């Protein structure tokens, strides 16, 4: 197995273990055992758990959101990308604040993630306004505030689900986001939304 393949298997096994047991419930020895390598071999690739998280975040940097949101279908695709990342890396969102505190490098990557998502969604909202799907802002920064609310909902969706002790189809991050977006849709936007997603 090449170093690249070994690194990827380490990242995959670590993600599965973190999702099952939580970040604090997994040791480097657990990860090595899951991969089927020695702890020494594991630390050759990643010295500590924080380095594994950094590896996961680096891998995500090229993935995810559409480069540009020009339609409500594009917006739905971007929201689904967010949902898929939250589900795939559920442990990361449960421990988001803690992970940002234990490593400056992780914190910087979290900031990069925020800037990327914020930029894509905010530009998309203005595109949708220009094409008549979104009404004009009622106050300066209204779109930006809504984008931040959607981002915060994504970050804390997993802890929120744990608090409510539910996980159903109706309790979906995409539907939650659309219900926040719905008040800024024009009549044209509301009509088009019916072709994109069943909201009510």
Secondary structure in CASP SS format (residue, H / E / C, confidence):
PFRMAT SS
TARGET T0000
AUTHOR 0000-0000-0000
METHOD secondary structure of the structure
MODEL  1
X C 1.00
X C 1.00
X H 1.00
X H 1.00
X H 1.00
X H 1.00
X H 1.00
X H 1.00
X H 1.00
X H 1.00
X H 1.00
X H 1.00
X H 1.00
X H 1.00
X H 1.00
X H 1.00
X H 1.00
X H 1.00
X H 1.00
X H 1.00
X H 1.00
X C 1.00
X H 1.00
X H 1.00
X H 1.00
X C 1.00
X C 1.00
X H 1.00
X H 1.00
X H 1.00
X H 1.00
X H 1.00
X H 1.00
X H 1.00
X H 1.00
X C 1.00
X C 1.00
X C 1.00
X H 1.00
X H 1.00
X H 1.00
X H 1.00
X H 1.00
X H 1.00
X H 1.00
X C 1.00
X C 1.00
X C 1.00
X H 1.00
X H 1.00
X H 1.00
X H 1.00
X H 1.00
X H 1.00
X H 1.00
X H 1.00
X H 1.00
X H 1.00
X H 1.00
X H 1.00
X C 1.00
X C 1.00
X C 1.00
X C 1.00
X C 1.00
X C 1.00
X C 1.00
X C 1.00
X C 1.00
X C 1.00
X C 1.00
X H 1.00
X H 1.00
X H 1.00
X H 1.00
X H 1.00
X H 1.00
X H 1.00
X H 1.00
X H 1.00
X H 1.00
X H 1.00
X H 1.00
X H 1.00
X H 1.00
X H 1.00
X H 1.00
X H 1.00
X C 1.00
X H 1.00
X H 1.00
X H 1.00
X H 1.00
X H 1.00
X C 1.00
X H 1.00
X H 1.00
X H 1.00
X H 1.00
X H 1.00
X H 1.00
X H 1.00
X C 1.00
X H 1.00
X H 1.00
X H 1.00
X H 1.00
X H 1.00
X H 1.00
X H 1.00
X H 1.00
X H 1.00
X H 1.00
X H 1.00
X H 1.00
X H 1.00
X H 1.00
X H 1.00
X H 1.00
X H 1.00
X H 1.00
X H 1.00
X H 1.00
X H 1.00
X H 1.00
X H 1.00
X H 1.00
X H 1.00
X H 1.00
X H 1.00
X C 1.00
X C 1.00
X C 1.00
X E 1.00
X C 1.00
X C 1.00
X C 1.00
X C 1.00
X C 1.00
X C 1.00
X C 1.00
X H 1.00
X H 1.00
X H 1.00
X H 1.00
X H 1.00
X H 1.00
X H 1.00
X H 1.00
X H 1.00
X H 1.00
X H 1.00
X H 1.00
X H 1.00
X H 1.00
X C 1.00
X H 1.00
X H 1.00
X H 1.00
X H 1.00
X H 1.00
X H 1.00
X H 1.00
X H 1.00
X C 1.00
X C 1.00
X C 1.00
X C 1.00
X C 1.00
X C 1.00
X C 1.00
X C 1.00
X H 1.00
X H 1.00
X H 1.00
X H 1.00
X H 1.00
X H 1.00
X H 1.00
X H 1.00
X H 1.00
X H 1.00
X H 1.00
X H 1.00
X E 1.00
X C 1.00
X H 1.00
X H 1.00
X H 1.00
X H 1.00
X H 1.00
X H 1.00
X H 1.00
X H 1.00
X H 1.00
X H 1.00
X C 1.00
X C 1.00
X C 1.00
X C 1.00
END
